[in-house]
């Protein structure tokens, strides 16, 4: 079903009706017109009640008077009179009212009785309500008219006329003064009430603004976008001309948000400005007149007053909120209270945000610690582990430099074993107990923190970098089974970002994990060493020898023939060793074996492979040596061993000789087993030739 809407034009009010309505409203608001109506009605009533013969004249004069007042009331607003012109018009209308009352009083007189004379009183009262000048003018006119009958009175009526004039005049004066005072009191009361209402409205806006600030901060925290919205809110809702928020500490404040300034002051160090005074004292500053404050630093030439409120968290200064105003909108005590509240809300939000950030950072830190524990236990290779430790610690704690110092168990000294970043040339540098942060941590066996570490006192603490003279530093000892196995040193270049309490709490945990990992590498190295060393002589055992020869052989076969290095082998066998065991005992035989092993260790290079081959046999593989060179080395060893005397259990000095067979690999040879076999042939030949000799095969 389709509905049809028929629009009907709104009923228009006729123009004359509208004009009449406006006219009536004007008359209702005009005090002179209302006074005229009251006077006319009263005068007409007196005329009717008194049945005066001047009724016609009273009616005519009353209508003329009323018409004049109505015309002026309707026409005057259209003339747009000035203040002086309005005063003249009002005065003329009062005079007109006085004249009307005077004429009516004369017309309605019954002998000496003048009832209409009382109509002067409302005219005087209205004049007093209008102001002092109208009151004086009308009062003077009324009193003058009261005394006119006295001038024309006869001796019989003079006393009565004079009494009436004094009474009416005095009444007019008293009424005028009383009314004027009442009106003045009412005016002052209304003004004060208006001021109070304005103050209350402003206070309501201030409270609403503070609540808005609180809601913003609770919903989003004090990030940069929220701070920008807050300064917008303070400027828009509270009418502050200039608003700024600074964040930092009592040492330095940086601008976070501002509105109204053409020239901004980005930073305060506390040495100058009203804001700097607040940084030093941590007390709100209210400056009603900035020209009278020597600390004031101007960012806007039109500023007249300033409020600078500190944001405090547990007594610590975290920021300052600052408002300034022109002379046309001067700040007052209400603004002081408002800004104190705003600063308190901001401080609470900053404290909450800091706590949230701290908890998040703490959770992230312990997550990294869990990951770190897995990383440092992923390898038992010392060099790889050391570098992994410094890289991981640098990531976990957020340091610029990390240095790992480890105990050298053989010498009981400490050396740098890893660092990041820096010059690898510092690896191996010794660290004496008490030297630098690491040395102090090792010596004192406790965490050492120095927020302004003097790098000149220990050059190894700034490895390979052009580090500043001062660094924020910390070092923690690595202790396992009551042994200090090393130290971790962490350094930061930003002195304003020292190591936080949470980081200090995490460092001992990191140190414990690192100490365990390093101890594990020590144990692994010991186990590995035991598995490849001969327990009696300390040389490599046969198992290690076979594996090493296999690796060397595999590497050799991968290289081209022209790139293959020379190698030689020497197979030693102690002569008549079985007789030593039988005659002097196995302990003496073991001592002889150890003495020969000492000679081998002292004579061969680190690149040579020396191992116990089996029983009293020993094999040496010489890297890059020829057969002649091998024979020469073997003969030196033979001669050295022949001069050795080992004390037996019975006190006798035991000695024996050694025989050796030598062989060398050509470039075409691939198998080390072949040269070992040839060396064995040379050894057999030396034995058959009478022992105590060296023969190459």
Buried (B, 14 or more C-beta within 10 A) or exposed (E): EEEEEEEEEEEEEEEEEEEEEEEEEBBEEBEBBBBBBBBBEBBBEBBEEBEBEBBEBBBEBBEEBBEBBBEBBBEBEEEEBEEEEEBEBBBEBBBBBBBBBBBBBBBBBEEEEBBBBBBBBBBBBBBBBBBEEBBBBBBBBBBEBBBEBBEEBEEEBBEEBBEBBBEBBEBBBEBBEEBBEEBEEEEEEEEEEEEEEEEEEBEEBBEEBBEBBBEBBEEEBBEEEBBBBBBEBBBEBBEBBBBBBBBBEBEEBEBBBBBBBEEEBEEBEBEBBBBBBBBEEBEBBBBBEBEEBEBBEEBBEEBBBBBBBBBBBEEEBBBBBBBBBBEEEEBBEEBBBBBBBBBBBBBBBBBBBEEEEEEEBBEEBBEBBEEBBEBBEEBBEBEEBBBBBBBBBBBBBBBBBBBBBBBEEEEEEBBBBBBBEBEEEBBEBBBEBEBBBBBBBBBBEEBBBBBEBEBEEBEBBBBBBEBEEBBBBBBBBBBBEEEBBBBBBBBBBEEEEBBBEBBBEBBBBBBBBBBBBBBBBBEBBEEEEEEBBBEBBEBBBBEBBEEBBEEBBEEBEEEEEEEBEBBBBBBBBBBEBEEBBEBBBEEBBBBBBBBBBBBBEEBBEEEBBBBBBEEBBBBBBBBEBBBEBBBEBBBEBBEBBEEBEBEBEEEEEBEBBBBBBBBBBEBEBBEBEEBBBBBBBBBBBBBEEEBBBBBBB
